[in-house]
Amino acid sequence: MENIDQILDAPQGEAIKLQYAGFWIRTGAYFIDAIILGLVGFVFGIAMADVASDTIGSVINLLVGVSYFAVMESSGFQATLGKMAVGIKVGDQNGDPIGVLNAVGRYFAKLISALLLCIGFMMVGWDEKNQGIHDKLANTYVFYSR
């Protein structure tokens, strides 16, 4: 499915053109992020092997994941390392950065996308604005960097 272009009025009167990122490019970005987080988790696992229980390790991995996505996507980069590698960003309807709490909400909304047999993620492939359920719940858009 082709990406839909959206033209919005910028505060300076210039037109902003957002090209929404589709399913496969977003999947590629997530794959890169999963490798990065997997390596970080592996290092933490080795470092904490004799000190922490599996429960504490799981909580640490959750906090690292939430922090990674929330901080990176709400930063000036508007993207995780995976998204930066493929040239996409997360933002609001104007392409502006989202807040940290919005990014945290988007992260946990991915659970809903996953629990529904991953249909919430697959929606990106056929939705008009390439939004998954987690994007709709957080009112976010993923688009190609300008």
N, C-alpha and C positions, 0 to 999 in steps of 0.2 A: 504494500500500500504506500502510496506516495505521501510525503510529509505535506502538511497543510501550512501555508504561510499566513501569518497574521500581521496586519499592519495596525499599529497603534500610534496615537499622537504622543510624542515626547514632550516633556515640559518646555523645552526650548523651541517647540514648533517643528522639530524634525520628525520624520517618520522612522519608527523602529520596526524592523522586520524580523520576526521570530520564525525560525524554521524548526518545528518540533522534531525531536529525535525519536526514531522508531524502535521497534522491539529488538532487532539484532544488534544495533550499535550499543544500546543500553545493556544488553546481555553481555556483550564483550567487555564493557566497562565494569560490570559487576564481577565478571570472571577475574579480571585483574585485581579488583578490590578483595575478592575472596582469597586469592593467592597471598596478597600482602597481609591480610588479617590472619590467615593460616600460619604464615611464617612468624608473625608476632606472637600468636598463641602458642606455637611450638617453643619459641624462646622462653616465654613466660612459664610454660609447662616444665621445661628443663630446670629453670631457675627456682621454681617453687615446688619441685618434686618431693623434697623431704620436709618441706615446711607446711604446706597447705593441703587440705583435703580436696577431694574432687568437687565438692560443693563450692568451696571458696574459689577454686580454679574456674568453675563455670560462671560464678558471679563476676570474677575479674574479666573473663572473656566477654561477657555481656556488656560490662561497663566500657571496655576498650572498643567494642563494636559500636555502641551507641555514641560514645565520644568521638570516634573517628568520623562517622557519617554526619553527626550533628555539627561538630565544629567545622569540618571541611565544607559542608554544603551551605552553612550560614556565614562562611567567611567571605572575604572579597574575591576569592577564587570561584566561589559558588559551585565547587566540584570536589569530589574525592580524587585521589591520584588516578584511579581507573577512568573516571570521567574526563579528567584533564588529558590523559593519554589518547583518548579517542576524540577529543574536541567537543565535549558537550558540557552543559551547565544545568543547574537547578535554579529556578527562580519563581517569582510570582507572575501574574498575568502580564506584567509590563517588562518582565525580564530582570527585575530588580532582585537583590538578595533577599532571602527569607531569614527570619529570626531563628535563634537557637531553639526556642521552645517549639516553633513550627517544625524545625528539622527533627527534633526528638519525636514529635507527634507523627511525622512522616515515617520515621524509622519503625515505630511500633505499629503503625497502620499497615506496614508490610506483612505483619503477622496475619492480618485479615486477608490480604491478597494471597498469601500462601495457604491458609486454611481452606480456602474455597477451591481446592484442587489446582492451585496456582492460576486459576482463571483470572484473578485480579491482576496478575502480571501479564498474562497473554492478551488482556484487553488492550494493552499498548499497541498491539498489531492492528487492531481494527477501529479503535476509538478515533473520532474526528481530530482530536488534539493530542493523540498519542498518550493519553493519560491512563494509568492503572488505577485500581481502586484506592491505593495508598495516595496517589497524586490527587485524586478527586477529594478524598477526605481531608487532606492537608492543604488543598487549594494551591497546588504547585504544578509547575510545568518543567519538562526537560527539553532543552533546545540546543541547537548547535551554537558554539561560541561565535561571536562576531569578529 
